[in-house]
Amino acid sequence: MILDHLAHAASYYVLSPRIEKALRFLSGQDLGKLPDGRIEIDGEDLYASVSGYETKAGLAGGVWEAHRRYVDVQCLIAGVEKIGYADISSLKVAQAYDEGKDCELLNGRGQFFKLRPRHFVVFFPQDGHMPSRAAGRPAPVRKVVVKIKI
């Protein structure tokens, strides 16, 4: 997992050409003007999804998720969101991997941090994550998630 501000995005360009392209996309945008929905960057290899939603109170009902075919780069546009992180080796499978959705659901414990506007987090396949949690009371947020095919 990587957590940083878009001002430092260039530090991660060395990781891969697709990560560089994803971070350049995020850094080169007025994020507040991105429309909701899917934005094609490089077909199925690299695309973004923009959405707004209300964060969820507490951890009850929260599940961890992990992906095998895509790396997630999540960047907050507006609001504050609490996100959980745990290595999947410390979690237990709650719902088996669904290849069509590229998602496995997990149970267990992890660490939480606050994601703020123009900050990004990169989740790799070994990184279980629990997004959409409230940092205090439930509140509206807008986020862009860039999916990078492995």
KOLMIDREN-504840 format. One record per residue (C-alpha): residue in three letters; x, y, z. Coordinates in pm, 1 decimal, always signed. Layout:
<recs>
<r = ALA; u = X; v = Y; w = Z>
...
</recs>
This chain:
<recs>
<r = MET; u = +0.0; v = +0.0; w = +0.0>
<r = ILE; u = +108.5; v = +354.8; w = -74.7>
<r = LEU; u = -47.3; v = +664.3; w = +84.0>
<r = ASP; u = +59.4; v = +1010.8; w = -29.3>
<r = HIS; u = -46.0; v = +1349.7; w = -169.9>
<r = LEU; u = -74.1; v = +1410.9; w = -546.1>
<r = ALA; u = +199.7; v = +1674.0; w = -510.8>
<r = HIS; u = +441.1; v = +1380.2; w = -465.4>
<r = ALA; u = +298.1; v = +1156.5; w = -739.4>
<r = ALA; u = +612.1; v = +1175.1; w = -955.9>
<r = SER; u = +802.7; v = +984.1; w = -685.6>
<r = TYR; u = +607.3; v = +670.7; w = -783.3>
<r = TYR; u = +640.5; v = +687.5; w = -1161.6>
<r = VAL; u = +933.1; v = +442.7; w = -1141.8>
<r = LEU; u = +704.1; v = +162.2; w = -1021.3>
<r = SER; u = +547.3; v = +97.0; w = -1361.8>
<r = PRO; u = +438.4; v = +276.4; w = -1679.0>
<r = ARG; u = +71.5; v = +218.7; w = -1592.2>
<r = ILE; u = +108.6; v = +354.9; w = -1239.4>
<r = GLU; u = +282.7; v = +656.7; w = -1389.5>
<r = LYS; u = -0.7; v = +706.2; w = -1638.4>
<r = ALA; u = -263.5; v = +674.9; w = -1362.4>
<r = LEU; u = -89.1; v = +925.1; w = -1136.9>
<r = ARG; u = -29.5; v = +1166.5; w = -1426.1>
<r = PHE; u = -401.9; v = +1143.6; w = -1504.0>
<r = LEU; u = -493.9; v = +1231.4; w = -1145.7>
<r = SER; u = -231.8; v = +1505.6; w = -1112.9>
<r = GLY; u = -321.0; v = +1666.3; w = -1445.7>
<r = GLN; u = -693.5; v = +1706.2; w = -1376.2>
<r = ASP; u = -917.3; v = +1955.9; w = -1207.3>
<r = LEU; u = -1063.4; v = +1667.6; w = -1010.4>
<r = GLY; u = -1370.4; v = +1867.4; w = -912.3>
<r = LYS; u = -1474.7; v = +1887.5; w = -1278.1>
<r = LEU; u = -1458.5; v = +1514.4; w = -1349.8>
<r = PRO; u = -1803.2; v = +1373.8; w = -1435.0>
<r = ASP; u = -1944.2; v = +1080.2; w = -1242.1>
<r = GLY; u = -1905.3; v = +745.0; w = -1413.0>
<r = ARG; u = -1635.0; v = +562.5; w = -1604.6>
<r = ILE; u = -1355.3; v = +752.1; w = -1778.8>
<r = GLU; u = -1151.0; v = +560.5; w = -2035.3>
<r = ILE; u = -776.7; v = +618.9; w = -2009.2>
<r = ASP; u = -634.0; v = +311.6; w = -2184.1>
<r = GLY; u = -925.0; v = +70.6; w = -2236.9>
<r = GLU; u = -949.6; v = -220.0; w = -1992.4>
<r = ASP; u = -584.3; v = -174.6; w = -1896.0>
<r = LEU; u = -641.2; v = +160.9; w = -1726.2>
<r = TYR; u = -965.2; v = +340.5; w = -1648.7>
<r = ALA; u = -1117.4; v = +561.1; w = -1380.3>
<r = SER; u = -1451.3; v = +555.4; w = -1202.0>
<r = VAL; u = -1579.3; v = +872.7; w = -1037.1>
<r = SER; u = -1858.2; v = +862.9; w = -781.4>
<r = GLY; u = -2012.6; v = +1046.9; w = -493.5>
<r = TYR; u = -2163.8; v = +876.0; w = -188.6>
<r = GLU; u = -2217.2; v = +912.1; w = +183.6>
<r = THR; u = -1965.7; v = +747.9; w = +413.5>
<r = LYS; u = -2090.4; v = +477.1; w = +651.0>
<r = ALA; u = -2082.3; v = +505.3; w = +1029.0>
<r = GLY; u = -1865.3; v = +271.6; w = +1233.4>
<r = LEU; u = -1719.3; v = -59.5; w = +1125.8>
<r = ALA; u = -2029.8; v = -276.2; w = +1176.7>
<r = GLY; u = -2128.1; v = -427.3; w = +845.4>
<r = GLY; u = -1799.1; v = -326.9; w = +686.2>
<r = VAL; u = -1610.6; v = -590.1; w = +488.4>
<r = TRP; u = -1259.4; v = -600.3; w = +354.9>
<r = GLU; u = -1208.7; v = -638.7; w = -17.0>
<r = ALA; u = -913.4; v = -736.9; w = -230.5>
<r = HIS; u = -854.7; v = -757.8; w = -605.5>
<r = ARG; u = -631.5; v = -985.0; w = -813.8>
<r = ARG; u = -643.7; v = -842.1; w = -1167.1>
<r = TYR; u = -634.4; v = -470.3; w = -1090.0>
<r = VAL; u = -443.1; v = -233.7; w = -865.9>
<r = ASP; u = -664.9; v = +40.2; w = -717.3>
<r = VAL; u = -551.7; v = +400.6; w = -700.2>
<r = GLN; u = -813.0; v = +578.1; w = -488.6>
<r = CYS; u = -805.6; v = +957.3; w = -473.7>
<r = LEU; u = -1046.8; v = +1170.3; w = -276.7>
<r = ILE; u = -1195.3; v = +1469.9; w = -457.8>
<r = ALA; u = -1406.3; v = +1616.8; w = -175.5>
<r = GLY; u = -1482.5; v = +1530.8; w = +186.5>
<r = VAL; u = -1293.9; v = +1306.7; w = +428.2>
<r = GLU; u = -1312.7; v = +927.9; w = +433.6>
<r = LYS; u = -1176.0; v = +668.5; w = +671.9>
<r = ILE; u = -1026.6; v = +366.6; w = +495.3>
<r = GLY; u = -900.5; v = +43.1; w = +643.4>
<r = TYR; u = -592.3; v = -149.9; w = +535.1>
<r = ALA; u = -480.9; v = -504.0; w = +621.2>
<r = ASP; u = -251.7; v = -755.7; w = +456.8>
<r = ILE; u = -481.9; v = -1026.6; w = +319.7>
<r = SER; u = -272.7; v = -1294.7; w = +489.7>
<r = SER; u = -413.4; v = -1168.2; w = +822.2>
<r = LEU; u = -777.2; v = -1182.2; w = +703.1>
<r = LYS; u = -1021.9; v = -1470.6; w = +656.8>
<r = VAL; u = -1224.1; v = -1528.0; w = +342.0>
<r = ALA; u = -1588.0; v = -1425.6; w = +384.8>
<r = GLN; u = -1683.8; v = -1461.4; w = +20.0>
<r = ALA; u = -1466.9; v = -1645.0; w = -232.7>
<r = TYR; u = -1299.4; v = -1456.5; w = -513.5>
<r = ASP; u = -1541.8; v = -1361.4; w = -792.0>
<r = GLU; u = -1343.6; v = -1341.0; w = -1116.4>
<r = GLY; u = -1615.6; v = -1144.6; w = -1294.4>
<r = LYS; u = -1610.1; v = -871.7; w = -1028.4>
<r = ASP; u = -1237.1; v = -912.6; w = -952.2>
<r = CYS; u = -1323.3; v = -908.1; w = -584.7>
<r = GLU; u = -1275.9; v = -1124.9; w = -278.7>
<r = LEU; u = -1450.0; v = -1028.1; w = +46.8>
<r = LEU; u = -1272.4; v = -1083.1; w = +377.3>
<r = ASN; u = -1320.9; v = -1053.1; w = +754.1>
<r = GLY; u = -1073.8; v = -949.4; w = +1019.9>
<r = ARG; u = -900.4; v = -650.7; w = +1165.8>
<r = GLY; u = -673.1; v = -386.0; w = +1025.6>
<r = GLN; u = -553.7; v = -30.8; w = +1058.0>
<r = PHE; u = -750.9; v = +278.1; w = +954.3>
<r = PHE; u = -644.2; v = +615.3; w = +820.5>
<r = LYS; u = -818.6; v = +926.7; w = +690.6>
<r = LEU; u = -806.8; v = +1006.6; w = +320.9>
<r = ARG; u = -837.4; v = +1376.7; w = +239.3>
<r = PRO; u = -879.6; v = +1564.2; w = -91.0>
<r = ARG; u = -589.5; v = +1531.4; w = -336.8>
<r = HIS; u = -442.6; v = +1245.4; w = -133.1>
<r = PHE; u = -423.3; v = +903.7; w = -295.0>
<r = VAL; u = -381.2; v = +547.3; w = -182.8>
<r = VAL; u = -258.3; v = +258.7; w = -396.7>
<r = PHE; u = -386.2; v = -88.1; w = -308.7>
<r = PHE; u = -203.7; v = -387.4; w = -455.9>
<r = PRO; u = -345.9; v = -744.9; w = -464.9>
<r = GLN; u = -207.4; v = -827.4; w = -118.8>
<r = ASP; u = -374.0; v = -519.1; w = +31.9>
<r = GLY; u = -715.1; v = -577.6; w = +183.5>
<r = HIS; u = -905.3; v = -252.0; w = +211.4>
<r = MET; u = -1228.7; v = -124.4; w = +360.9>
<r = PRO; u = -1328.2; v = +206.8; w = +202.8>
<r = SER; u = -1629.4; v = +432.3; w = +259.0>
<r = ARG; u = -1615.7; v = +454.5; w = +638.5>
<r = ALA; u = -1706.8; v = +779.4; w = +813.3>
<r = ALA; u = -1434.1; v = +987.8; w = +972.7>
<r = GLY; u = -1672.3; v = +1094.6; w = +1249.9>
<r = ARG; u = -2033.0; v = +1131.8; w = +1133.7>
<r = PRO; u = -2144.9; v = +1004.4; w = +793.3>
<r = ALA; u = -2085.9; v = +1273.3; w = +532.4>
<r = PRO; u = -2083.0; v = +1307.0; w = +153.4>
<r = VAL; u = -1758.3; v = +1245.0; w = -36.6>
<r = ARG; u = -1651.1; v = +1232.4; w = -400.6>
<r = LYS; u = -1378.2; v = +997.3; w = -511.2>
<r = VAL; u = -1203.2; v = +878.1; w = -823.2>
<r = VAL; u = -1073.8; v = +520.9; w = -836.9>
<r = VAL; u = -826.4; v = +440.5; w = -1113.9>
<r = LYS; u = -808.0; v = +70.3; w = -1198.3>
<r = ILE; u = -469.8; v = -50.6; w = -1328.8>
<r = LYS; u = -462.3; v = -394.1; w = -1491.2>
<r = ILE; u = -179.1; v = -613.7; w = -1368.4>
</recs>
